[in-house]
Amino acid sequence: MLGDRVIARLEDIEADVPWSRAWRVPWFVGRVTTTEAFGEVEPLFRRELALTESPEPIDVEAWQETWEQLWQCGVSLLLPDGSRVERDFVVHVYEDGTARFRY
């Protein structure tokens, strides 16, 4: 969500296994379909993915700053039960139409 507008839908979600017990929260993977409103924050999602997938060690400060910008824009997760996660979640949006996320 971007405020009250849908920017993307995550569907066909499943746990992204294997995951270690060292991770308290598992990653999930699913198909992502974006809407026109996604374009407003797409550059930030592209930057987040580039930082995450860089062959160099991740620039944690730049990555966190990117997520702060996304959250300040009003990006949130709307869960199937109707509740919202407004901070402390991560979504990687890939060009192949998939996304990995955790919250």
N, C-alpha and C positions, 0 to 999 in steps of 0.2 A: 504494500500500500504506500501511497504518497499522500499523506493526509487522509482524505476520504476517497481518493481515487485509486482504482486498481491499476498497478503498473505491470504486474506479471502474475501468472498463475503457475503454481507448482503442482504437477499431477504425476500419477503413477509413482508415488514415493515409496522407497524402500530403504532399509538400513544399508549403508555403504560398508560392507564387511570385506575383509576382517577388520575388526577394531579391537584395540587392546583395553584391558581393564584399567590401564594407566590413564586412559581418556575417560573422564567422568561422564562426559556427554558424547554419545555417538554422532557420527556424521550421517546424513541422509542424502540420497541422490534421487533425482526425478527429472521429468521432462518439464521444461519451462516455456511458457508462451507469454511473450511480452505484448503490452498494448502501446498505443501511440504515446501515452503519458510517460512511458519508460524512457523515452528520448531525453526527458528533462534531467535525468540522473545517470543516463548511460555512460557519459564520460567518467564519472566517479566509479562506477562498477568496473569499467575497463581498466582504470588506474589500479583499483584494488586487486584485480586479477593479475595484472602485469607485475605488481609488487609481490604477490603470492607466488607466482610461477617463475620469477627471475632465477637464473642460474646462480646469481650472486646471493650471499646471505640476505635475508629479508631485512629491509629497513623498517624496523618495528615502529619507529616514530611516525614515518610517513604513512604506513599502513593504518595505524590508529587514528591519525589525523584524517585520513580519507573516510574512515567509518564515522568519526565525529561529524564530518561534513554531511554524510548521508543521513545520520540521525537528526541533525539540525534541520535538514530539508524536510523532515517528517517521514522518512522511510521507516516502515514497521512491518512486522509479520502478523497477518491475521490468521489465527489458527482455526481448524475446523470447528472447534467448540465455541467460536465467536470471540474468544479472548485475543488480546493483542500483546505482542512482545515489541516494546518500543526501543529497547537498547540491549546490548550484550547478546547479539546474534550475529551470525556471519552467513552470507550467501555469496558463493562464487558462481557467476553466470558465464557459461561457456558459449562460444559461437556455434557449437554443434546442436544447440537447443536443449542442453542439459544444464542442471545446476546442482551444486553440492551445498549443503547448509547444515547448520546446527544452531541450537538455541538453548 
